[in-house]
Amino acid sequence: MKKKIEQLLIDLKFKGMVKTFDEQLALAEKNGLSVYEVIYNLLAEELRFRQERSMTYRLQIARLPWDWTLNSFPFDLQPGVRKSRMMTLSGLDFINRRENIVFHGKTGVGKTGLAVGILRQAIIAGYRGRFYNVQDLLDQLYASLADRSTPKLLNALCRYDLLLLDELGYLTLKKEQMNAFFKLMKERYEAGRPTIITTNLQPEQWYSLLEPKDMVDALLDRLNHRCINVHIDGPSLRKTDAG
């Protein structure tokens, strides 16, 4: 009967139960557990297995460039950042409030490290997210024009609960890329999907990167409607590999 049950679990793809089946039977025999307790323990192990597998998958599709977490960030070396504020953001209430986050400051102050840490926390909590270098994303959007897959790509990008756009700075942009970027931000705003942006530009400097002015006005208006601005004025952390 044991072999038949194991085969049924395999056929039903209850991989968590299969992994712990022998262990749970041994515990039941040793501790005199009831049938209900054995069934509950097996189901709990299956749920834990599926949750861990789901989290692993979400981390894979997020394409995080580093294994940074907020706990590994060197707050003691960056006086320009309040640790308490970052820990509050890691609570992820901003997602439910549909608020964007913009980290701005000079190169090397830790913008990316903090942003990645928050995105990782969101993924662990069950949200779907994705990291993009801004130039890479804009190049991908431009390439999608050739096979007319831009609407499909934008739709996929708008389904992420949280999108991290890293290094919005002095980029090489074509008109089509700017239009696609405006459309992406507009659609995420309308869908209530938060976006995290890291940039070394102040808002008024965005006009030197993007055009025309009226579209930049609309972009900043949507971005700032529900937005947490984090300005980091501190030393470079490059020597500590912190971001």
C-alpha positions as CSV (number, residue, x, y, z in Angstrom):
1,M,0.0,0.0,0.0
2,K,2.9,2.4,0.8
3,K,4.3,2.0,-2.7
4,K,0.8,2.6,-4.2
5,I,0.4,5.8,-2.2
6,E,3.8,7.0,-3.2
7,Q,3.0,6.4,-6.9
8,L,-0.2,8.3,-6.6
9,L,1.6,11.2,-5.1
10,I,4.1,11.1,-8.0
11,D,1.3,10.8,-10.6
12,L,-0.5,13.8,-8.9
13,K,2.8,15.7,-8.9
14,F,2.7,16.3,-5.2
15,K,6.5,16.7,-5.1
16,G,6.6,18.1,-1.6
17,M,4.7,15.2,-0.2
18,V,6.9,12.7,-2.0
19,K,10.0,14.3,-0.5
20,T,8.8,14.0,3.0
21,F,6.6,10.9,2.8
22,D,9.0,8.5,4.5
23,E,9.9,11.0,7.1
24,Q,6.3,11.7,8.0
25,L,5.5,8.0,8.3
26,A,8.5,7.5,10.6
27,L,7.4,10.4,12.8
28,A,3.8,9.1,12.9
29,E,5.0,5.6,14.0
30,K,7.4,7.1,16.6
31,N,5.0,9.6,18.1
32,G,1.8,7.8,17.6
33,L,0.3,10.5,15.4
34,S,-3.3,10.3,14.2
35,V,-4.3,9.9,10.6
36,Y,-5.5,13.5,10.6
37,E,-2.1,14.7,11.9
38,V,-0.2,12.8,9.2
39,I,-2.5,14.2,6.5
40,Y,-2.1,17.7,7.8
41,N,1.7,17.4,8.0
42,L,1.9,16.1,4.5
43,L,-0.3,18.9,3.1
44,A,1.7,21.5,5.0
45,E,4.9,20.2,3.5
46,E,3.4,20.3,0.0
47,L,2.3,23.9,0.5
48,R,5.8,24.9,1.8
49,F,7.4,23.2,-1.2
50,R,5.1,25.0,-3.7
51,Q,5.7,28.3,-2.0
52,E,9.4,27.9,-2.1
53,R,9.3,26.8,-5.7
54,S,7.1,29.7,-6.7
55,M,9.5,32.2,-4.9
56,T,12.5,30.6,-6.7
57,Y,10.7,31.1,-10.0
58,R,9.8,34.7,-9.3
59,L,13.4,35.4,-8.4
60,Q,14.6,33.9,-11.6
61,I,12.3,35.9,-13.8
62,A,13.1,39.1,-11.9
63,R,16.7,39.0,-13.3
64,L,18.2,40.6,-10.2
65,P,21.8,41.4,-11.0
66,W,23.1,40.8,-7.5
67,D,22.1,39.0,-4.3
68,W,21.9,42.3,-2.4
69,T,19.4,42.7,0.4
70,L,18.7,45.7,2.6
71,N,20.2,43.8,5.5
72,S,23.5,43.6,3.6
73,F,23.5,47.3,2.7
74,P,26.3,49.3,4.5
75,F,24.2,51.9,6.1
76,D,27.0,52.8,8.5
77,L,29.1,53.9,5.5
78,Q,26.3,56.0,3.8
79,P,25.2,58.9,6.1
80,G,23.0,60.1,3.2
81,V,20.5,57.3,3.8
82,R,18.2,56.8,6.9
83,K,18.1,53.0,7.6
84,S,14.7,53.4,9.3
85,R,13.2,54.9,6.2
86,M,14.5,52.0,4.0
87,M,13.2,49.5,6.5
88,T,9.8,51.2,6.3
89,L,9.8,50.9,2.5
90,S,10.7,47.2,2.8
91,G,7.3,46.8,4.5
92,L,6.0,47.3,1.0
93,D,3.0,49.4,1.9
94,F,3.9,51.6,-1.0
95,I,2.8,48.9,-3.4
96,N,-0.7,48.8,-2.0
97,R,-0.7,52.6,-2.1
98,R,0.4,52.5,-5.8
99,E,3.3,54.8,-5.1
100,N,6.4,55.0,-7.2
101,I,9.9,55.3,-5.7
102,V,12.6,57.5,-7.3
103,F,16.2,57.2,-6.0
104,H,18.3,60.0,-7.2
105,G,21.9,61.0,-6.3
106,K,25.4,60.9,-7.7
107,T,27.0,57.7,-9.1
108,G,28.0,55.1,-6.5
109,V,26.0,56.3,-3.5
110,G,24.0,53.1,-3.3
111,K,20.8,53.8,-5.3
112,T,20.8,50.4,-7.1
113,G,21.7,48.5,-4.0
114,L,18.7,49.9,-2.1
115,A,16.3,49.5,-5.0
116,V,17.4,45.9,-5.6
117,G,16.9,45.2,-1.9
118,I,13.4,46.5,-2.0
119,L,12.5,44.6,-5.1
120,R,13.9,41.4,-3.7
121,Q,11.8,41.9,-0.5
122,A,8.7,42.3,-2.7
123,I,9.4,39.1,-4.6
124,I,9.9,37.2,-1.4
125,A,6.6,38.6,-0.1
126,G,4.9,37.1,-3.2
127,Y,4.8,40.0,-5.7
128,R,6.0,39.6,-9.3
129,G,8.8,42.0,-10.2
130,R,11.5,42.6,-12.8
131,F,14.8,44.5,-12.9
132,Y,15.9,46.3,-16.1
133,N,18.8,48.5,-16.9
134,V,17.0,51.4,-18.6
135,Q,19.1,51.4,-21.8
136,D,18.6,47.7,-22.2
137,L,14.9,48.0,-21.8
138,L,14.7,50.9,-24.3
139,D,16.8,48.9,-26.8
140,Q,14.4,46.0,-26.3
141,L,11.4,48.2,-26.9
142,Y,13.0,49.6,-30.1
143,A,13.8,46.1,-31.4
144,S,10.2,45.1,-30.8
145,L,9.1,47.7,-33.4
146,A,10.6,45.5,-36.1
147,D,8.2,42.6,-35.6
148,R,5.4,44.7,-34.2
149,S,5.6,42.9,-30.8
150,T,5.7,46.2,-28.9
151,P,2.1,45.9,-27.6
152,K,2.8,42.4,-26.3
153,L,6.0,43.5,-24.6
154,L,4.3,46.5,-23.0
155,N,1.5,44.3,-21.8
156,A,4.0,41.9,-20.2
157,L,5.8,44.8,-18.5
158,C,2.6,46.2,-17.1
159,R,1.7,43.0,-15.5
160,Y,4.6,43.1,-13.1
161,D,3.5,44.2,-9.7
162,L,6.8,46.1,-9.3
163,L,9.2,47.2,-12.1
164,L,12.8,48.5,-11.3
165,L,14.3,50.8,-14.0
166,D,18.0,51.3,-13.2
167,E,20.3,54.0,-14.3
168,L,18.0,56.6,-16.0
169,G,20.8,59.0,-17.0
170,Y,22.4,60.3,-20.1
171,L,21.3,57.7,-22.6
172,T,21.3,57.5,-26.4
173,L,17.7,57.6,-27.4
174,K,15.8,57.5,-30.6
175,K,12.3,59.1,-30.9
176,E,10.7,55.7,-31.1
177,Q,12.4,54.7,-27.8
178,M,11.2,57.8,-26.0
179,N,7.6,57.2,-27.3
180,A,7.7,53.6,-26.1
181,F,9.0,54.7,-22.7
182,F,6.3,57.3,-22.3
183,K,3.7,54.7,-23.2
184,L,5.1,52.2,-20.7
185,M,5.0,54.7,-17.8
186,K,1.5,55.9,-18.8
187,E,0.1,52.3,-18.9
188,R,1.7,51.3,-15.6
189,Y,0.3,54.5,-14.0
190,E,-3.2,53.7,-15.3
191,A,-2.9,50.1,-14.1
192,G,-1.8,51.3,-10.7
193,R,1.5,49.4,-10.9
194,P,4.4,51.0,-9.0
195,T,7.8,51.6,-10.6
196,I,11.2,52.1,-8.9
197,I,13.6,54.3,-10.8
198,T,17.2,55.1,-10.0
199,T,18.8,58.1,-11.6
200,N,21.6,60.6,-11.3
201,L,19.3,63.3,-12.8
202,Q,17.2,65.8,-11.0
203,P,13.7,66.1,-12.3
204,E,14.4,69.3,-14.2
205,Q,17.3,67.5,-16.0
206,W,15.0,65.0,-17.5
207,Y,14.2,67.5,-20.2
208,S,17.7,67.2,-21.4
209,L,17.2,63.5,-21.9
210,L,13.7,63.2,-23.1
211,E,11.5,65.2,-25.5
212,P,9.1,66.7,-26.4
213,K,8.6,68.9,-23.4
214,D,4.8,68.3,-23.2
215,M,5.3,64.5,-23.0
216,V,8.0,64.9,-20.3
217,D,5.6,67.2,-18.4
218,A,2.9,64.4,-18.6
219,L,5.4,61.7,-17.6
220,L,6.7,63.6,-14.5
221,D,3.1,64.5,-13.5
222,R,2.1,60.9,-13.5
223,L,5.3,59.7,-11.9
224,N,5.1,62.3,-9.1
225,H,1.3,62.0,-8.5
226,R,2.0,59.1,-6.1
227,C,5.8,59.1,-5.5
228,I,8.4,58.7,-2.8
229,N,11.5,60.6,-3.6
230,V,14.7,59.5,-2.0
231,H,17.6,61.8,-2.5
232,I,21.0,60.4,-1.5
233,D,23.6,63.0,-0.7
234,G,26.6,61.1,0.5
235,P,29.9,59.6,-0.4
236,S,30.5,57.0,-3.1
237,L,30.4,53.4,-2.0
238,R,32.2,51.9,-5.0
239,K,35.2,50.9,-2.9
240,T,32.9,48.8,-0.8
241,D,31.0,47.3,-3.8
242,A,27.8,48.6,-2.3
243,G,26.2,50.2,-5.4
